[in-house]
Amino acid sequence: MGIIILNSFLIVICALSGFYIGYDIFHSMPYAIVGALICLIISLLVIFFEKYIRKSPPRVIIGGIIGLLLSLVIANFFIKAVFFNYITYKNSFFIYLPIVTIICYLGLVLGVSKGREFDLSEFKRFPGGVPDRSQNKIIDTSSIIDGRIADICETGFIEGIFIIPQFVLQELQRIADSTDPIKRTRGRRGLDILKRMQKKTMEIEVKIVDDDFPKIKEVDTKLIALAQKLGGKIITNDFNLNKVAELQGVKVLNINDLANALKPVVLPGEQMTIRILKEGREPRQGVAYLDDGTMVVVDDARHLIGKKVDVVVTSVLQTTAGRMIFTKLKEQAAVNGEYYYPNGKSPSHDLA
């Protein structure tokens, strides 16, 4: 409501100012009305640009302001140089208005377009004055298709500049155009994830770069070369890329490592309630999954597929691919005394 009142006040003041300016210069009512209409249009344009500015990033606003100020200076010099001998008190308004409007419009458009290309993050520096290139995070194809990176960014736990090389986009496009329906679905999912990351209001900036290494054929090797060039980190969930990058001194943010670190701790002897979903590799084994995707292997539970059972943790195996929990049925563990209740209580993790 307050904005509407302010906008209305601006329109009325501009219209009245235009009316009095036109009447003061020409002492004619038609010219006064023309002046009021011109200033009315200007006020409406100001309101429109004010709404546009609210939605624009800082670099676009700064670029537009710089372009507008420079165009004002250029317009003034142009008028003084070309129309100096023709300017009078009465015709100055009609000389200045169209020329200043056209030049300022061009300067504003040019400033905004250049502002979009301008990267303010390149000027973020450490106390010593060295550009902070650690904010650069290069995303590989597997982590884009995986999709969890968008959820992580949405939470605000990670920030900076997310760099998408053109060769990664091309690989995604090839996958999306594949004749294999599974690959095609994965590729399209990856493109949708990128679109989501660009549209969401996050503490990140998605930047597509044209840097390429024609002599290198492997996409993973190109990613490592780009990370070394930009001094950034690679975000991936590819185990092989992770190891190769670390061997070459490139820092890697592995999404699987993050997921494993966030999983709740389970200790041997704890009890949980799970549903057996399928048979295991070993004879008579049953397999279940926790809500976070952790595999639970249950001894002597193959005949209980589809049923909820109480189990006791016997051991936990942590691997680079994830975590596996090995358990026994509660009845069997009770016979051998293989479980306990921490703090006197029996913790349980239900999986419907």
HELIX and SHEET records of a PDB file:
HELIX    1   1 GLY A    2  PHE A   26  1                                  25    
HELIX    2   2 MET A   29  LYS A   55  1                                  27    
HELIX    3   3 PRO A   58  VAL A   82  1                                  25    
HELIX    4   4 SER A   92  GLU A  117  1                                  26    
HELIX    5   5 LEU A  120  PHE A  123  5                                   4    
HELIX    6   6 ARG A  133  GLN A  135  5                                   3    
HELIX    7   7 THR A  141  ASP A  146  1                                   6    
HELIX    8   8 ARG A  148  THR A  155  1                                   8    
HELIX    9   9 GLN A  166  ALA A  176  1                                  11    
HELIX   10  10 PRO A  181  LYS A  199  1                                  19    
HELIX   11  11 VAL A  219  LEU A  230  1                                  12    
HELIX   12  12 PHE A  239  LEU A  247  1                                   9    
HELIX   13  13 ILE A  255  LEU A  262  1                                   8    
HELIX   14  14 ARG A  302  LEU A  304  5                                   3    
HELIX   15  15 LYS A  330  ASN A  336  1                                   7    
HELIX   16  16 PRO A  342  GLY A  344  5                                   3    
SHEET    1   A 5 ILE A 204  VAL A 209  0                                        
SHEET    2   A 5 GLY A 160  PRO A 165  1                                        
SHEET    3   A 5 ASN A 136  ILE A 139  1                                        
SHEET    4   A 5 LYS A 233  THR A 236  1                                        
SHEET    5   A 5 VAL A 252  ASN A 254  1                                        
SHEET    1   B 6 GLN A 271  ARG A 275  0                                        
SHEET    2   B 6 LYS A 308  THR A 319 -1                                        
SHEET    3   B 6 GLY A 322  LEU A 329 -1                                        
SHEET    4   B 6 MET A 295  ASP A 299  1                                        
SHEET    5   B 6 GLY A 286  TYR A 289 -1                                        
SHEET    6   B 6 LYS A 278  GLU A 279 -1                                        
END                                                                             
